[in-house]
Amino acid sequence: MGKELPFFQFEPPQYLTGNIQFCSLESQGLFINICAIYWQRECHLTLNQIKKKFDRLDLISELIDNDVIKTN
């Protein structure tokens, strides 16, 4: 995916009305970084990889607790 399309879809109305709005601005910034990496890696990214890359368990937990990112 990341190689087929150089961008990912972003819909401002969904962003502005979604659960991400209940998160801190810092975790919102982390979220967009996670999205970019997820896209670049063709939608293959584990929670452990996110934790190793960013080392901000508080912000990662905030995104998970607010149902912004989902884990399996």
DSSP file (Angstrom, degrees, kcal/mol; ACC not computed):
  #  RESIDUE AA STRUCTURE BP1 BP2  ACC     N-H-->O    O-->H-N    N-H-->O    O-->H-N    TCO  KAPPA ALPHA  PHI   PSI    X-CA   Y-CA   Z-CA
    1    1 A M     >        0   0    0      0, 0.0     4,-2.7     0, 0.0     3,-0.1   0.000 360.0 360.0 360.0 -52.1    0.0    0.0    0.0
    2    2 A G  T  4  +     0   0    0     37,-0.7    38,-0.1     1,-0.2    39,-0.1   0.810 360.0  43.1 -58.1 -30.9    2.6    2.5    1.0
    3    3 A K  T  4 S+     0   0    0      1,-0.1    -1,-0.2    36,-0.1    37,-0.1   0.775 112.6  51.9 -87.0 -27.4    4.5    2.0   -2.2
    4    4 A E  T  4 S+     0   0    0      1,-0.2    -2,-0.2    -3,-0.1    -1,-0.1   0.903 122.1  26.8 -74.2 -41.4    1.4    1.9   -4.4
    5    5 A L     <  -     0   0    0     -4,-2.7    -1,-0.2     2,-0.1     0, 0.0  -0.985  68.2-149.2-123.8 130.6    0.0    5.2   -3.1
    6    6 A P  S    S+     0   0    0      0, 0.0     2,-0.3     0, 0.0    -4,-0.1   0.305  80.8  42.9 -81.5  13.1    2.3    7.9   -1.6
    7    7 A F        -     0   0    0     32,-0.1     2,-0.3     0, 0.0    -2,-0.1  -0.952  69.4-135.2-147.9 163.8   -0.4    9.1    0.8
    8    8 A F        -     0   0    0     -2,-0.3     2,-0.2    -6,-0.0    28,-0.0  -0.938  38.5 -95.8-122.6 153.4   -3.1    7.8    3.1
    9    9 A Q        -     0   0    0     -2,-0.3     2,-0.4     2,-0.0     0, 0.0  -0.417  38.1-174.5 -70.5 134.8   -6.6    9.1    3.4
   10   10 A F        -     0   0    0     -2,-0.2    -1,-0.0     4,-0.0    -2,-0.0  -0.993   6.8-167.2-131.1 123.9   -7.3   11.7    6.0
   11   11 A E    >>  -     0   0    0     -2,-0.4     4,-2.0     1,-0.2     3,-0.6  -0.901   7.3-160.2-115.6 103.7  -10.9   12.9    6.7
   12   12 A P  H 3> S+     0   0    0      0, 0.0     4,-3.1     0, 0.0     5,-0.2   0.852  89.1  55.8 -52.4 -42.6  -11.0   16.1    8.9
   13   13 A P  H 3> S+     0   0    0      0, 0.0     4,-1.3     0, 0.0     5,-0.1   0.920 110.2  45.8 -59.9 -40.4  -14.6   15.7   10.0
   14   14 A Q  H <> S+     0   0    0     -3,-0.6     4,-0.9     2,-0.2     3,-0.1   0.898 114.9  48.1 -66.6 -38.8  -13.9   12.1   11.3
   15   15 A Y  H  < S+     0   0    0     -4,-2.0     3,-0.5     1,-0.2     6,-0.2   0.925 112.3  48.4 -65.5 -44.5  -10.8   13.4   13.0
   16   16 A L  H  < S+     0   0    0     -4,-3.1    -1,-0.2     1,-0.2    -2,-0.2   0.697 120.9  35.5 -72.4 -19.3  -12.5   16.4   14.6
   17   17 A T  H  < S+     0   0    0     -4,-1.3    -1,-0.2    -5,-0.2    -2,-0.2   0.404 100.9  96.7-113.1   1.0  -15.4   14.3   15.9
   18   18 A G  S >< S-     0   0    0     -4,-0.9     3,-1.8    -3,-0.5     4,-0.2  -0.238  92.0 -93.0 -87.1 176.6  -13.6   11.1   16.8
   19   19 A N  G >  S+     0   0    0      1,-0.3     3,-2.2     2,-0.2     4,-0.2   0.697 112.8  80.3 -61.5 -20.9  -12.2    9.8   20.1
   20   20 A I  G >  S+     0   0    0      1,-0.3     3,-1.7     2,-0.2    -1,-0.3   0.792  80.3  68.7 -58.6 -26.0   -8.8   11.3   19.2
   21   21 A Q  G <  S+     0   0    0     -3,-1.8    -1,-0.3     1,-0.3    -2,-0.2   0.683  91.7  59.2 -68.3 -16.6  -10.3   14.7   20.4
   22   22 A F  G <  S+     0   0    0     -3,-2.2    -1,-0.3    -4,-0.2     2,-0.2   0.450  95.0  86.0 -88.0  -1.0  -10.3   13.3   24.0
   23   23 A C  S <  S-     0   0    0     -3,-1.7    36,-0.0    -4,-0.2    40,-0.0  -0.603  88.9 -95.6 -98.4 159.2   -6.6   12.8   23.8
   24   24 A S     >  -     0   0    0     -2,-0.2     4,-1.9     1,-0.1     5,-0.2  -0.265  33.8-113.1 -66.1 158.2   -3.8   15.2   24.6
   25   25 A L  H  > S+     0   0    0      1,-0.2     4,-2.0     2,-0.2     5,-0.1   0.849 118.2  57.9 -61.5 -32.9   -2.2   17.1   21.7
   26   26 A E  H  > S+     0   0    0      1,-0.2     4,-1.9     2,-0.2    -1,-0.2   0.914 107.3  44.9 -65.1 -42.9    1.0   15.1   22.4
   27   27 A S  H  > S+     0   0    0      2,-0.2     4,-2.3     1,-0.2    -1,-0.2   0.821 109.1  57.4 -72.4 -28.3   -0.7   11.8   21.9
   28   28 A Q  H  X S+     0   0    0     -4,-1.9     4,-1.8     2,-0.2    -1,-0.2   0.889 106.7  49.3 -65.0 -38.6   -2.5   13.1   18.8
   29   29 A G  H  X S+     0   0    0     -4,-2.0     4,-1.5     2,-0.2    -2,-0.2   0.898 110.2  50.3 -65.1 -40.8    1.0   13.9   17.4
   30   30 A L  H  X S+     0   0    0     -4,-1.9     4,-2.5     1,-0.2    -2,-0.2   0.907 106.7  56.8 -61.7 -41.3    2.1   10.4   18.3
   31   31 A F  H  X S+     0   0    0     -4,-2.3     4,-2.6     1,-0.2    -2,-0.2   0.913 105.2  49.0 -58.0 -45.7   -0.9    9.0   16.5
   32   32 A I  H  X S+     0   0    0     -4,-1.8     4,-2.0     1,-0.2    -1,-0.2   0.854 111.0  51.4 -67.1 -32.0   -0.1   10.7   13.2
   33   33 A N  H  X S+     0   0    0     -4,-1.5     4,-2.2     2,-0.2    -1,-0.2   0.905 109.7  49.4 -67.2 -41.4    3.4    9.3   13.4
   34   34 A I  H  X S+     0   0    0     -4,-2.5     4,-2.9     1,-0.2    -2,-0.2   0.915 109.5  52.8 -62.4 -42.4    2.1    5.8   14.1
   35   35 A C  H  X S+     0   0    0     -4,-2.6     4,-2.4     1,-0.2    -2,-0.2   0.918 108.8  49.5 -59.1 -43.9   -0.2    6.2   11.1
   36   36 A A  H  X S+     0   0    0     -4,-2.0     4,-2.4     2,-0.2    -1,-0.2   0.908 114.0  44.3 -63.8 -42.7    2.7    7.2    8.8
   37   37 A I  H  X S+     0   0    0     -4,-2.2     4,-2.3     2,-0.2    -2,-0.2   0.916 112.1  53.0 -67.5 -42.9    4.8    4.3    9.9
   38   38 A Y  H  <>S+     0   0    0     -4,-2.9     5,-3.0     1,-0.2     6,-0.5   0.909 112.4  45.3 -57.6 -44.2    1.8    1.9    9.6
   39   39 A W  H ><5S+     0   0    0     -4,-2.4     3,-1.7     3,-0.2   -37,-0.7   0.926 112.0  50.7 -66.1 -46.0    1.2    3.1    6.1
   40   40 A Q  H 3<5S+     0   0    0     -4,-2.4    -2,-0.2     1,-0.3    -1,-0.2   0.836 108.9  52.3 -62.3 -33.8    4.9    2.9    5.1
   41   41 A R  T ><5S-     0   0    0     -4,-2.3     3,-0.6    -5,-0.2    -1,-0.3   0.185 120.5-109.0 -89.9  17.4    5.1   -0.7    6.4
   42   42 A E  T < 5S-     0   0    0     -3,-1.7    -3,-0.2     1,-0.2    -2,-0.1   0.884  74.0 -53.2  56.6  43.6    2.1   -1.7    4.3
   43   43 A C  T 3 <S+     0   0    0     -5,-3.0     2,-0.6     1,-0.2    -1,-0.2   0.733 107.6 123.2  67.8  27.3   -0.2   -2.0    7.4
   44   44 A H    <   +     0   0    0     -3,-0.6     2,-0.3    -6,-0.5    -1,-0.2  -0.908  27.9 131.8-118.5 101.8    2.1   -4.3    9.3
   45   45 A L        -     0   0    0     -2,-0.6     2,-0.2    -3,-0.1    -7,-0.0  -0.955  37.3-150.9-153.2 128.6    3.0   -2.9   12.7
   46   46 A T     >  -     0   0    0     -2,-0.3     4,-2.0     1,-0.1     5,-0.1  -0.605  27.3-117.9 -99.6 161.5    2.9   -4.5   16.1
   47   47 A L  H  > S+     0   0    0      1,-0.2     4,-2.6    -2,-0.2     5,-0.2   0.889 116.7  55.4 -62.0 -39.5    2.3   -2.9   19.5
   48   48 A N  H  > S+     0   0    0      1,-0.2     4,-2.4     2,-0.2    -1,-0.2   0.882 106.1  51.0 -62.2 -37.9    5.8   -4.0   20.6
   49   49 A Q  H  > S+     0   0    0      2,-0.2     4,-2.5     1,-0.2    -1,-0.2   0.905 110.2  49.6 -65.3 -40.7    7.3   -2.2   17.6
   50   50 A I  H  X S+     0   0    0     -4,-2.0     4,-2.5     2,-0.2     5,-0.4   0.929 111.3  49.2 -61.9 -45.3    5.4    1.0   18.5
   51   51 A K  H  X S+     0   0    0     -4,-2.6     4,-2.2     1,-0.2    -2,-0.2   0.902 113.4  46.2 -62.6 -41.7    6.6    0.8   22.1
   52   52 A K  H  < S+     0   0    0     -4,-2.4    -1,-0.2     1,-0.2    -2,-0.2   0.906 114.8  47.3 -66.8 -41.5   10.2    0.3   21.0
   53   53 A K  H  < S+     0   0    0     -4,-2.5    -2,-0.2    -5,-0.2    -1,-0.2   0.908 127.7  21.8 -67.8 -42.9   10.1    3.1   18.5
   54   54 A F  H  < S-     0   0    0     -4,-2.5    -3,-0.2    -5,-0.2    -2,-0.2   0.720  76.5-156.2-105.9 -23.8    8.5    5.7   20.7
   55   55 A D     <  +     0   0    0     -4,-2.2     2,-0.2    -5,-0.4    -4,-0.1   0.858  54.8 121.1  49.5  41.7    9.1    4.7   24.3
   56   56 A R     >  +     0   0    0      1,-0.1     4,-2.4    -5,-0.1     3,-0.5  -0.623  28.5 168.0-132.7  73.9    6.1    6.6   25.5
   57   57 A L  H  > S+     0   0    0      1,-0.2     4,-2.6     2,-0.2     5,-0.2   0.810  75.5  59.7 -59.2 -31.8    3.9    4.1   27.2
   58   58 A D  H  > S+     0   0    0      2,-0.2     4,-1.7     1,-0.2    -1,-0.2   0.923 110.3  40.2 -63.3 -44.3    1.8    6.8   28.7
   59   59 A L  H  > S+     0   0    0     -3,-0.5     4,-2.0     2,-0.2    -2,-0.2   0.879 115.0  51.6 -73.8 -37.8    0.8    8.2   25.3
   60   60 A I  H  X S+     0   0    0     -4,-2.4     4,-2.2     1,-0.2    -2,-0.2   0.926 111.1  48.8 -62.8 -44.4    0.4    4.8   23.7
   61   61 A S  H  X S+     0   0    0     -4,-2.6     4,-3.4    -5,-0.2     5,-0.2   0.880 107.3  55.6 -63.1 -37.9   -1.9    3.8   26.6
   62   62 A E  H  X S+     0   0    0     -4,-1.7     4,-1.5     1,-0.2    -1,-0.2   0.912 109.0  47.0 -60.9 -42.3   -3.9    7.0   26.2
   63   63 A L  H  <>S+     0   0    0     -4,-2.0     5,-2.8     2,-0.2     6,-1.1   0.897 116.0  44.6 -66.5 -40.4   -4.5    6.2   22.5
   64   64 A I  H ><5S+     0   0    0     -4,-2.2     3,-1.9     3,-0.2    -2,-0.2   0.935 111.5  52.2 -68.9 -46.0   -5.5    2.6   23.4
   65   65 A D  H 3<5S+     0   0    0     -4,-3.4    -1,-0.2     1,-0.3    -2,-0.2   0.798 110.7  48.7 -61.8 -29.5   -7.7    3.6   26.3
   66   66 A N  T 3<5S-     0   0    0     -4,-1.5    -1,-0.3    -5,-0.2    -2,-0.2   0.254 114.9-116.5 -94.6  11.9   -9.6    6.1   24.1
   67   67 A D  T < 5S+     0   0    0     -3,-1.9    -3,-0.2     2,-0.2   -48,-0.2   0.799  78.9 126.6  58.4  32.3  -10.1    3.5   21.4
   68   68 A V  S   <S+     0   0    0     -5,-2.8     2,-0.4     1,-0.3    -4,-0.2   0.877  76.9  26.6 -83.8 -43.2   -8.0    5.5   18.9
   69   69 A I  S    S-     0   0    0     -6,-1.1     2,-0.4    -9,-0.2    -1,-0.3  -0.943  79.1-148.0-117.3 146.6   -5.8    2.6   18.1
   70   70 A K        -     0   0    0     -2,-0.4     2,-0.3    -3,-0.1    -6,-0.1  -0.861   8.3-157.0-113.0 144.9   -6.9   -1.0   18.4
   71   71 A T              0   0    0     -2,-0.4   -25,-0.1    -7,-0.1    -2,-0.0  -0.897 360.0 360.0-121.2 152.1   -4.7   -4.0   19.4
   72   72 A N              0   0    0     -2,-0.3    -1,-0.1     0, 0.0   -26,-0.0   0.345 360.0 360.0-108.5 360.0   -5.0   -7.7   18.7
